[in-house]
């Protein structure tokens, strides 16, 4: 997915204010996390960094979707 695709999906879900991505990895401002990751994803030329950004955004989407199922 590219940044615009992530943004379109994230605009359609209810986002928490905070989230625990993994043990020891806490996001205290989900909106800021998303904006910073989408900006970096749009402009980064480093494939390793792009993969990391996508991994974190994918994990956020997974947690949000799992929470909405409950």
DRENTOR-948510 format. One line per 4 residues: number of its first residue (from 0); their letters; for each residue x, y, z of C-alpha. Coordinates in Angstrom, 3 decimals. Layout:
// DRENTOR-948510
NUM> a> X,Y,Z; ...
//
This chain:
// DRENTOR-948510
0> xxxx> 0.000,0.000,0.000; 1.082,3.563,-0.503; 0.525,6.512,1.844; -2.714,7.585,0.160
4> xxxx> -4.173,4.089,0.477; -3.279,3.934,4.163; -4.788,7.368,4.696; -8.048,6.404,2.980
8> xxxx> -8.404,3.308,5.165; -7.454,5.086,8.384; -9.988,7.840,7.744; -12.760,5.230,7.750
12> xxxx> -12.029,3.621,11.121; -12.481,4.767,14.700; -9.019,5.378,16.067; -8.087,5.134,19.736
16> xxxx> -6.237,7.967,21.418; -3.510,5.576,22.553; -2.469,2.096,21.528; 0.100,-0.553,22.434
20> xxxx> 1.615,-1.822,19.166; 3.820,-4.440,20.776; 5.171,-5.063,24.255; 7.138,-1.950,25.157
24> xxxx> 5.914,0.027,22.126; 3.207,2.496,23.148; 1.713,5.175,20.921; 0.295,7.959,23.085
28> xxxx> -0.929,10.154,20.213; -2.294,7.965,17.426; -3.185,10.891,15.146; 0.358,12.282,15.329
32> xxxx> 1.784,8.787,14.805; -0.275,8.360,11.640; 0.555,11.780,10.238; 4.276,11.398,10.838
36> xxxx> 4.331,7.907,9.336; 2.326,8.932,6.265; 4.590,11.934,5.678; 7.714,9.805,5.937
40> xxxx> 6.152,7.150,3.706; 5.425,9.749,1.030; 8.951,11.149,0.932; 11.302,8.372,1.997
44> xxxx> 13.574,6.809,-0.610; 14.985,4.259,1.842; 13.276,0.897,1.307; 14.232,-0.345,4.760
48> xxxx> 12.573,2.681,6.353; 9.517,2.295,4.110; 9.158,-1.342,5.182; 9.330,-0.356,8.861
52> xxxx> 6.733,2.399,8.439; 4.378,0.006,6.655; 4.893,-2.655,9.321; 3.868,-0.202,12.047
56> xxxx> 0.852,1.092,10.103; -0.225,-2.481,9.313; 0.009,-3.368,13.003; -2.092,-0.339,13.943
60> xxxx> -4.745,-1.335,11.407; -4.724,-4.905,12.708; -5.281,-3.743,16.296; -8.011,-1.275,15.342
64> xxxx> -9.865,-3.877,13.263; -9.568,-6.487,16.018; -10.914,-3.999,18.557; -13.877,-3.127,16.335
68> xx> -14.826,-6.821,16.060; -15.248,-7.046,19.842
//
